[in-house]
Amino acid sequence: MPNIPGVNSFAGEAYHTARWPHEPVTFEGKRVAVIGTGATAVQAITEIAKTVGHLTVFQRTPNFCAPLRNAPIGREEMQDIRSRYPEIFALCKETWGGFIHAAEPRNAIDVSAEEREAFFEKKYAEPGFGKWMGNFRDLMVLPQANAYITDFMSRKIRERVNDPVLAEKLVPKNHGFGTRRVPLESGYYEVYNQDNVTLVDINETPIECITPAGIKTSDAEYAFDMIIYATGFDAITGAFDRIDIRGVGGQALKDVWADGPQTYLGLAIAGFPNFMTLVGPHNAATFCNIPRCAEQNVDWVTDLISYMRDNNYQRVVPTVDAQDAWTEHVYDTGRYLLLTQVDSWMTGVNQNVPGRQKRTFMAYAGGAPSYRQRCDEVAANAYEGFELR
């Protein structure tokens, strides 16, 4: 939840997107506020706008959203997909992010403007994450290459939003395309062409408080029947912070990670024996097609447990040296990526969480194949870097 005074004073319906009720919620004819424009908000806003009486979106940071282009799958197409499962999974195992999208081998700076534009259009028209994961290979490394795709995506926003002033508010100015997680959408920008949708830029007019009737900003008071907090969640480490996890000597994991996580393989922590952090920080699964990479985590830990059982070990914990070396390697994988120069959940910054404004690197950017190879090498060498007792 955001730290806004009066959050508990609102007399109408109030929901957080991460704690959505199990019973149906209707927006028809209601005055609805959505606070946030991240990945979850983009999906919620698009759906709410279909039936809402009036929708007001409070935006702090716009994001570069890309069309999802979902479509119904017919019986024959589904049969074809099922027949190619081994091929699809094999491809996912080879790609950097575990998706079916492999990076384009060419660099954006090495092709003509016409070729570049045509390729961007091709990717924009395709379904899925290809705009991000299957684009020119230098977009996330070279500022000039990133400027090309950023300009292209900015033009797409301006083309889709009728009001040029409103369009500019929806075009991000503080980060380039792909340097933050890219929300996928189905008609998000067209929502702002509706007469019953209003965008409030809280950088211009900050929210001062929630009132019993609605929301008060620095220049106006808004009355609402419903407020939806689409203010995200504390990614990667938040699930661990919510549990009072203690290691040797009673040390709290939250304190150990106060200045950023340190791990070995993104799977274990020095001083915390028999504790495995699946899909945790410094793990390839945090920057990956999660089902594909989470399976690798589970298989690897299962093999470790089997190895311990077969060899009568009861305690496993990484050494400090192994942890320090892995943490430094994680930083090295992200050192040249433009996304490490931007505040986001991938760099550990969460403006809604006190004390989470220091930039670090939470993910693993060496790619899923390299990560799997390193984990396999550790296992093959009798789990080097771990103390087994």
Secondary structure, DSSP 8 states (H G I E B T S, - for coil): ----TTGGG--SEEEEGGG--SS----BT-EEEEE--SHHHHHHHHHHTTTBSEEEEEESS----EE-------HHHHHHHHHTHHHHHHHHHHSTTSSS---BSS-GGGS-HHHHHHHHHHHHHSSTTHHHHTSBTTTTT-HHHHHHHHHHHHHHHHHH-S-HHHHHHHS-SSS-TTSS---EESSTGGGGGSTTEEEEETTTS-EEEE-SSEEEESS-EEE-SEEEE-----TTTHHHHTS--B-GGG-BHHHHTTTS---BTTTB-TT-TT---TT-TTSGGGGS-HHHHHHHHHHHHHHHHHHHHHTT---EEE-HHHHHHHHHHHHHHHTT-GGGGS-SGGGT--TTSTT--S----S--S-HHHHHHHHHHHHHTTSTTEEE-
